[in-house]
């Protein structure tokens, strides 16, 4: 049963039949800023506000899991000013989240190699993980310094290490076992992956987990992505028949 239903009709969405897990590639911040004659950092700031709005709305309508692609393993190649701005926005969001997580009943987890983050940020991610263990509520997963191929390689290495240590044997390896070595262990696979900005690629995002996800693409740039756009994606998802490879 949905926790909240909007008073105004947007797109036709059955809020009692929502996907459990929605994943979003938050793309288009730079182009949004360029079209307005603004620095790319302004686009990331606007995108961060959109993330806050959409995450809060997903919690209101009763979504169980939301995973967003915030920063890839390849994004370090961007100009240092832009990378620093993104790191600063992450710090700002984490500080605000620590104050609000228990009140809003939103759990926050990170997928990715966080060793590259400054120590202060790593400590903040540990604090949010600790807070998240204290209650139940919607879980938001932020993919930061994340790459789908890197995640799979890390999982394979971890399984191999357990085999060498005598904790596992190669014969034990199944899809379920392997999934438990991923960052997303314990989280159901995404039902719906949304990609704003007009790009038609997956960009190394949740490669293992999205094997049978439904994909929704839109030309809207991420900072302009609204509740109305989310409704369109949910309505499109509910109009499809998911067969998971069956007839």
C-alpha positions as CSV (number, residue, x, y, z in Angstrom):
1,X,0.0,0.0,0.0
2,X,1.4,3.3,-1.0
3,X,2.2,5.7,1.8
4,X,1.2,8.8,-0.2
5,X,-0.8,9.5,-3.3
6,X,-0.6,12.8,-5.1
7,X,-3.8,14.8,-5.2
8,X,-3.4,15.8,-8.8
9,X,-3.3,13.2,-11.6
10,X,0.0,13.3,-13.5
11,X,0.6,10.1,-15.5
12,X,-1.5,7.0,-14.9
13,X,0.4,5.3,-12.1
14,X,-0.9,2.5,-9.8
15,X,0.8,3.4,-6.5
16,X,-0.2,0.1,-5.0
17,X,1.9,-1.6,-7.7
18,X,5.2,0.2,-7.7
19,X,8.5,-1.4,-8.6
20,X,10.5,-2.3,-5.4
21,X,13.7,-0.9,-6.7
22,X,14.3,2.1,-9.1
23,X,17.8,3.0,-10.3
24,X,18.6,6.3,-12.0
25,X,21.7,7.5,-14.0
26,X,21.8,11.1,-13.0
27,X,23.1,12.5,-16.3
28,X,23.0,15.9,-18.0
29,X,24.2,18.3,-15.3
30,X,27.0,19.7,-17.5
31,X,24.8,20.2,-20.5
32,X,22.1,21.8,-18.4
33,X,24.6,24.4,-17.1
34,X,26.2,25.0,-20.6
35,X,22.8,25.8,-22.1
36,X,22.4,28.5,-19.5
37,X,25.8,29.9,-19.8
38,X,26.8,28.6,-16.4
39,X,29.8,26.7,-15.1
40,X,29.4,22.9,-15.0
41,X,29.6,23.1,-11.2
42,X,26.3,25.0,-11.2
43,X,24.8,22.0,-13.1
44,X,26.0,19.6,-10.4
45,X,24.5,21.8,-7.7
46,X,21.2,21.9,-9.5
47,X,21.4,18.1,-10.0
48,X,22.0,17.6,-6.3
49,X,18.8,19.5,-5.5
50,X,16.9,17.3,-8.0
51,X,18.2,14.2,-6.3
52,X,17.1,15.5,-2.9
53,X,13.6,16.2,-4.3
54,X,13.2,12.9,-6.1
55,X,14.5,10.8,-3.2
56,X,12.1,12.5,-0.8
57,X,9.2,11.9,-3.2
58,X,10.1,8.3,-3.7
59,X,10.0,7.8,0.1
60,X,6.6,9.5,0.2
61,X,5.0,7.2,-2.4
62,X,6.4,4.1,-0.7
63,X,9.3,3.0,-2.9
64,X,11.5,0.6,-1.1
65,X,14.9,1.1,-2.8
66,X,16.4,3.9,-4.9
67,X,19.9,3.7,-6.4
68,X,21.5,6.6,-8.1
69,X,24.7,6.9,-10.1
70,X,26.5,9.9,-8.7
71,X,30.2,9.5,-9.7
72,X,31.8,6.8,-11.8
73,X,35.3,5.4,-11.6
74,X,36.0,7.3,-14.9
75,X,34.8,10.7,-13.6
76,X,38.2,11.3,-11.9
77,X,39.4,12.3,-15.4
78,X,37.2,15.4,-15.4
79,X,38.8,18.8,-14.5
80,X,39.9,19.1,-10.9
81,X,37.5,22.1,-10.2
82,X,34.5,20.0,-11.3
83,X,35.6,16.9,-9.3
84,X,36.2,19.1,-6.2
85,X,32.7,20.6,-6.6
86,X,31.1,17.2,-6.7
87,X,33.1,16.1,-3.6
88,X,31.9,19.2,-1.8
89,X,28.3,18.6,-2.7
90,X,28.6,15.0,-1.4
91,X,30.0,16.4,1.9
92,X,27.1,18.9,2.2
93,X,24.5,16.2,1.5
94,X,26.0,13.8,4.0
95,X,26.1,16.4,6.7
96,X,22.4,17.3,6.1
97,X,21.5,13.6,5.8
98,X,22.9,12.7,9.2
99,X,20.6,15.3,10.7
100,X,17.5,14.1,8.8
101,X,17.9,10.4,8.3
102,X,16.2,9.2,11.4
103,X,13.4,11.8,11.2
104,X,12.7,11.0,7.5
105,X,13.2,7.2,7.9
106,X,15.5,7.0,4.9
107,X,18.5,4.7,5.0
108,X,21.6,5.7,3.1
109,X,24.3,3.3,1.7
110,X,27.1,3.7,-0.7
111,X,28.2,1.4,-3.5
112,X,31.7,1.9,-4.8
113,X,35.4,2.1,-3.7
114,X,35.3,4.8,-1.0
115,X,39.0,4.5,-0.2
116,X,39.7,7.3,-2.8
117,X,37.6,9.7,-0.8
118,X,39.1,12.2,1.8
119,X,39.2,10.7,5.3
120,X,36.5,13.1,6.5
121,X,34.1,11.9,3.8
122,X,34.8,8.3,4.5
123,X,34.0,8.9,8.2
124,X,30.7,10.5,7.2
125,X,29.8,7.5,5.1
126,X,30.5,5.2,8.0
127,X,28.2,7.3,10.2
128,X,25.4,7.1,7.7
129,X,25.8,3.3,7.5
130,X,25.6,3.1,11.3
131,X,22.5,5.3,11.4
132,X,20.9,3.1,8.7
133,X,21.1,0.0,10.9
134,X,18.9,1.5,13.6
135,X,15.6,1.5,11.8
136,X,13.6,0.4,8.7
137,X,12.6,2.6,5.9
138,X,13.4,3.4,2.2
139,X,17.0,2.7,1.3
140,X,18.9,5.1,-0.9
141,X,22.0,3.7,-2.5
142,X,24.5,6.2,-3.8
143,X,27.0,4.8,-6.4
144,X,30.1,6.9,-5.9
145,X,33.5,6.1,-7.4
146,X,31.6,3.2,-8.8
147,X,31.9,1.1,-12.0
148,X,30.0,-2.0,-12.9
149,X,33.0,-3.8,-14.3
150,X,35.1,-2.8,-11.4
151,X,32.5,-4.1,-9.0
152,X,32.4,-7.5,-10.8
153,X,36.2,-7.8,-10.8
154,X,36.3,-7.0,-7.1
155,X,33.7,-9.6,-6.4
156,X,35.5,-12.2,-8.4
157,X,38.8,-11.4,-6.5
158,X,37.0,-11.7,-3.1
159,X,35.5,-15.0,-4.0
160,X,38.9,-16.3,-5.3
161,X,40.5,-15.1,-2.0
162,X,37.9,-17.0,0.0
163,X,38.7,-20.1,-2.1
164,X,42.4,-19.8,-1.4
165,X,41.7,-19.3,2.3
166,X,39.6,-22.5,2.3
167,X,36.3,-20.6,3.1
168,X,34.8,-21.5,-0.3
169,X,35.3,-23.9,-3.1
170,X,34.9,-23.1,-6.8
171,X,32.0,-25.6,-7.0
172,X,30.0,-23.5,-4.6
173,X,29.8,-20.5,-7.1
174,X,26.3,-19.7,-8.2
175,X,24.7,-16.5,-9.3
176,X,23.2,-16.1,-5.8
177,X,26.6,-16.7,-4.2
178,X,28.3,-14.3,-6.5
179,X,25.7,-11.6,-5.8
180,X,26.6,-11.7,-2.2
181,X,30.1,-10.4,-3.1
182,X,28.8,-7.3,-4.8
183,X,28.4,-3.9,-3.3
184,X,24.6,-4.5,-3.6
185,X,24.6,-7.7,-1.5
186,X,21.2,-8.0,0.2
187,X,19.5,-5.5,-2.1
188,X,17.0,-6.7,-4.7
189,X,18.0,-6.1,-8.3
190,X,16.5,-3.0,-9.9
191,X,13.2,-3.4,-11.6
192,X,13.4,-0.1,-13.5
193,X,16.5,1.8,-14.6
194,X,15.9,5.4,-15.7
195,X,18.3,7.3,-17.9
196,X,17.7,11.1,-18.4
197,X,19.6,13.3,-20.8
198,X,18.8,11.6,-24.1
199,X,21.7,9.1,-24.0
200,X,20.9,5.5,-24.8
201,X,23.6,3.6,-23.0
202,X,24.1,2.0,-19.6
203,X,27.5,3.6,-18.9
204,X,28.9,0.8,-16.7
205,X,26.1,1.1,-14.2
206,X,24.8,-2.0,-12.3
207,X,25.9,-4.3,-15.1
208,X,25.2,-7.5,-13.1
209,X,22.1,-6.3,-11.3
210,X,20.2,-4.8,-14.2
211,X,20.2,-8.0,-16.4
212,X,16.4,-8.1,-16.4
213,X,15.6,-4.6,-15.5
214,X,13.2,-2.5,-17.6
215,X,14.9,0.6,-19.1
216,X,13.3,4.0,-19.5
217,X,15.0,6.8,-21.5
218,X,14.1,10.5,-21.6
219,X,15.6,13.6,-23.3
220,X,15.1,15.6,-20.1
221,X,18.3,16.6,-18.4
222,X,18.7,15.5,-14.8
223,X,18.4,18.9,-13.2
224,X,15.0,19.3,-14.9
225,X,13.9,15.8,-14.0
226,X,10.7,16.2,-11.9
227,X,8.0,14.3,-10.2
228,X,6.0,14.4,-13.4
229,X,8.9,12.8,-15.3
230,X,9.2,10.1,-12.6
231,X,5.4,9.4,-13.0
232,X,6.0,9.0,-16.8
233,X,8.7,6.4,-16.1
234,X,6.6,4.5,-13.6
235,X,3.6,4.5,-15.9
236,X,5.8,3.2,-18.7
237,X,7.2,0.5,-16.4
238,X,3.7,-0.6,-15.4
239,X,2.6,-0.9,-19.0
240,X,5.2,-3.5,-19.8
241,X,5.1,-7.3,-19.4
242,X,8.1,-8.6,-17.6
243,X,8.9,-12.2,-18.6
244,X,12.5,-12.6,-17.4
245,X,13.4,-14.6,-20.5
246,X,10.3,-16.7,-20.5
247,X,7.6,-16.8,-23.2
